Amino acid sequence: MRLTLYQRDDCHLCDLALAELAQARVPDFDSVFVDDDAQLDARYGERVPVLRDAETGRELDWPFDAAAIARFLAR
């Protein structure tokens, strides 16, 4: 599983998402900031933060908590 968290700079919800990922003990994920990428901003702009599994293409949109992350990872 290759996880990516799409987020923005200075994003309070993104900070909350990072805390939930830590609480869920997600060991490894990439952070991608959509601010300076027009294509990513068009896709994720209003939805951030979004956790994406690159291998399956599945996405978990905010709001999510540690339990929702655990369910997402278990699928």
DAJOGI-V681132 format. One record per residue. N is the residue number from 1. SS is DSSP state (alpha for helix, beta for strand, coil for the rest). PSI is psi in whole degrees, 0 to 359 (NA if undefined). D_CENTER is the distance of its C-alpha to the mean C-alpha in Angstrom with 1 decimal. Layout:
BEGIN
N_SS_PSI_D_CENTER ; N_SS_PSI_D_CENTER
END
This chain:
BEGIN
1_coil_129_13.6 ; 2_coil_109_11.6 ; 3_beta_142_7.8 ; 4_beta_134_5.9 ; 5_beta_114_3.0 ; 6_beta_130_4.9 ; 7_beta_180_6.8 ; 8_coil_159_10.6 ; 9_coil_147_13.4 ; 10_coil_50_15.0 ; 11_coil_110_12.4 ; 12_alpha_318_13.3 ; 13_alpha_325_10.5 ; 14_alpha_321_8.0 ; 15_alpha_320_10.6 ; 16_alpha_320_10.7 ; 17_alpha_318_7.1 ; 18_alpha_321_8.2 ; 19_alpha_320_11.4 ; 20_alpha_322_10.2 ; 21_alpha_321_8.7 ; 22_alpha_317_12.1 ; 23_alpha_325_14.0 ; 24_coil_357_12.8 ; 25_coil_44_13.9 ; 26_coil_117_11.3 ; 27_coil_323_13.5 ; 28_coil_128_12.0 ; 29_coil_156_8.8 ; 30_beta_148_8.9 ; 31_beta_128_7.8 ; 32_beta_126_8.8 ; 33_beta_126_10.3 ; 34_coil_352_11.4 ; 35_coil_318_14.5 ; 36_coil_16_17.0 ; 37_coil_107_16.3 ; 38_alpha_321_18.0 ; 39_alpha_314_16.7 ; 40_alpha_323_13.0 ; 41_alpha_321_13.9 ; 42_alpha_324_15.8 ; 43_alpha_319_13.2 ; 44_alpha_353_10.2 ; 45_coil_307_12.3 ; 46_coil_349_12.9 ; 47_coil_344_9.7 ; 48_coil_146_7.2 ; 49_coil_147_5.0 ; 50_beta_130_3.4 ; 51_beta_128_2.5 ; 52_beta_137_5.9 ; 53_beta_111_9.1 ; 54_coil_333_11.3 ; 55_coil_323_14.4 ; 56_coil_341_14.4 ; 57_coil_0_12.4 ; 58_coil_146_10.9 ; 59_beta_145_7.9 ; 60_beta_110_6.8 ; 61_beta_151_7.2 ; 62_coil_142_7.8 ; 63_coil_142_10.1 ; 64_coil_156_9.4 ; 65_coil_182_11.3 ; 66_alpha_323_12.2 ; 67_alpha_318_14.4 ; 68_alpha_322_12.0 ; 69_alpha_316_9.7 ; 70_alpha_318_13.2 ; 71_alpha_318_14.2 ; 72_alpha_317_11.4 ; 73_alpha_331_12.2 ; 74_alpha_342_15.9 ; 75_coil_NA_16.2
END
